[in-house]
Amino acid sequence: MNSESSQFADQPTLAKPRSVVFANSKGGVGKSTLALMASLGIATLHPNSRVELIDLDVQKTSSDSLRRFENSRFSVLENEDFFLNSGSPNNGNLINHMGSDFPYSNNQKYIIFDSPAGNEPSRSTFLSHCDAIFVPTSVGDADVFATLHYLNELKTLFSRQKSNIDGPPPPVVLLPNMVDSREEFNELRNHFSSHAVFFGKPLYYAPIFRRAFRSDENDTSVAKLLRQAKPYIDWLTKLIRRADELPQKPKKLFQL
């Protein structure tokens, strides 16, 4: 079997589009950068897949920047029906879209949501219908405090939505982001040790992440980012593609 055949054989068979969200009520924790890495990672590494990026920030900063990468496998979806007049997500329309029929002949479609800062779970019931929720955080006190609050709000949302979803709530994966050392990674793990969620691999800080959305000649910055972060992107995209294989909700913090 050649390498291309092996790659396609590794493609999971999906009964519906796989939908994941990068979310935290705190800004500046890396949601948009990780959504970029996940979207372009799947589209680049798995050519039999189609990826939609949906930016739920009404300002559309990240989606406008990423539109230049659109092609037959990657699209930035912009639909005013995804928002209420208040600017909050239109949960009903988003849930309908997440379960819609495929517009493609294959069945490998992924929807990546980039959730804006300040958007609490209580206003985002579509979260309960995602296949996985990724919550990035750094080691800063403000980020840790906001993330702890966000996890508690997710727990409340899942409790309220029990009768509206089929099966268990989606897995929640904390993503330690922009950490400087193993000591900082361990510090973050201690902060969240009492929470029954998954704890992902650390993404260590590098200056290239500051230029993730820069539109320079030949998109050199993005190309460098994808090359430098390839091991992490490989891990993250595999986790997204195999999200249904994660164990049921852990009883305590579970290191992936």
Sequence and secondary structure as in RCSB ss.txt:
>XXXX:A:sequence
MNSESSQFADQPTLAKPRSVVFANSKGGVGKSTLALMASLGIATLHPNSRVELIDLDVQKTSSDSLRRFENSRFS
VLENEDFFLNSGSPNNGNLINHMGSDFPYSNNQKYIIFDSPAGNEPSRSTFLSHCDAIFVPTSVGDADVFATLHY
LNELKTLFSRQKSNIDGPPPPVVLLPNMVDSREEFNELRNHFSSHAVFFGKPLYYAPIFRRAFRSDENDTSVAKL
LRQAKPYIDWLTKLIRRADELPQKPKKLFQL
>XXXX:A:secstr
  HHHHHHHT    SS EEEEE  SSSSSSHHHHHHHHHHHHHHH TT EEEEEE  TT HHHHHHGGG  SSEE
EE  GGGB TTSSB HHHHHHHHT   SSSS  EEEEEE  TT  GGG GGGGGSSEEEEEE SSHHHHHHHHHH
HHHHHHHHHHTGGGSSSS   EEEEEEEE SHHHHHHHHHHTTTS SEE   EE  GGGGGTT   GGGHHHHHH
HHHTHHHHHHHHHHHHTGGGS SS SS EE 
